[in-house]
Amino acid sequence: MTESLDPIILNFLYAFMGGAMTLFFMWVGCKIFNHIVCFNISDELSKANIAVGLMLMGIFIGIGTAMGLVIGLGLN
């Protein structure tokens, strides 16, 4: 089936699916982590808690890097 698709279209399809999967896993990771810690992340962010913001940034960067590597290496 992939022989009939143009490689450019296939790469855009991979990139779109990878972006959607990355956003989904970031959302799931944030929800799971919110249940693990003893505070509510959204409440702390509304209070301008910088430590919680940095922690959330680290989660997003970590999951995004991991998913990007998996998707990027899958294009070979």
C-alpha positions as a printed NumPy array, in Angstrom:
array([[ 0.   ,  0.   ,  0.   ],
       [ 2.799,  2.455,  0.789],
       [ 4.317,  1.997, -2.679],
       [ 1.262,  3.654, -4.223],
       [ 1.474,  6.742, -1.974],
       [ 3.81 ,  9.577, -2.78 ],
       [ 6.661,  9.725, -0.207],
       [ 5.965, 13.408,  0.484],
       [ 2.328, 12.682,  1.337],
       [ 3.404,  9.73 ,  3.451],
       [ 5.883, 11.905,  5.38 ],
       [ 3.199, 14.544,  6.019],
       [ 0.882, 11.781,  7.217],
       [ 3.584, 10.475,  9.573],
       [ 4.256, 13.996, 10.868],
       [ 0.555, 14.677, 11.458],
       [ 0.004, 11.369, 13.223],
       [ 3.165, 11.905, 15.254],
       [ 2.063, 15.369, 16.339],
       [-1.37 , 14.103, 17.342],
       [ 0.157, 11.21 , 19.28 ],
       [ 2.612, 13.543, 21.016],
       [-0.165, 15.908, 22.131],
       [-2.25 , 12.962, 23.317],
       [ 0.589, 11.45 , 25.344],
       [ 1.45 , 14.858, 26.847],
       [-2.174, 15.233, 27.95 ],
       [-2.251, 11.696, 29.406],
       [ 1.091, 12.228, 31.148],
       [-0.125, 15.455, 32.728],
       [-3.375, 13.814, 33.903],
       [-1.529, 10.826, 35.399],
       [ 1.025, 13.067, 37.102],
       [-1.788, 15.245, 38.471],
       [-3.195, 12.171, 40.235],
       [ 0.224, 11.19 , 41.632],
       [ 1.173, 14.492, 43.279],
       [-0.616, 15.842, 46.347],
       [-1.646, 19.15 , 44.732],
       [-3.717, 20.255, 41.771],
       [-1.507, 21.417, 38.912],
       [-4.03 , 23.842, 37.399],
       [-4.7  , 25.489, 40.773],
       [-0.997, 25.951, 41.413],
       [-0.433, 27.363, 37.923],
       [-3.249, 29.877, 38.47 ],
       [-1.414, 30.994, 41.643],
       [ 1.7  , 31.596, 39.466],
       [ 3.711, 28.826, 41.118],
       [ 6.924, 28.829, 39.06 ],
       [ 8.118, 25.461, 40.389],
       [ 4.984, 23.707, 39.116],
       [ 5.356, 25.442, 35.759],
       [ 8.949, 24.281, 35.438],
       [ 7.945, 20.752, 36.432],
       [ 5.2  , 20.718, 33.802],
       [ 7.612, 22.106, 31.222],
       [10.003, 19.245, 31.987],
       [ 7.233, 16.682, 31.529],
       [ 6.246, 18.167, 28.172],
       [ 9.825, 18.409, 26.924],
       [10.583, 14.839, 28.018],
       [ 7.502, 13.281, 26.449],
       [ 7.869, 15.403, 23.307],
       [11.518, 14.44 , 22.884],
       [10.789, 10.761, 23.413],
       [ 7.873, 10.704, 20.982],
       [ 9.82 , 12.777, 18.451],
       [12.706, 10.33 , 18.526],
       [10.424,  7.346, 18.124],
       [ 8.562,  8.916, 15.224],
       [11.698, 10.342, 13.619],
       [13.556,  7.061, 13.737],
       [10.493,  5.29 , 12.348],
       [10.738,  7.299,  9.116],
       [13.885,  5.507,  7.986]])
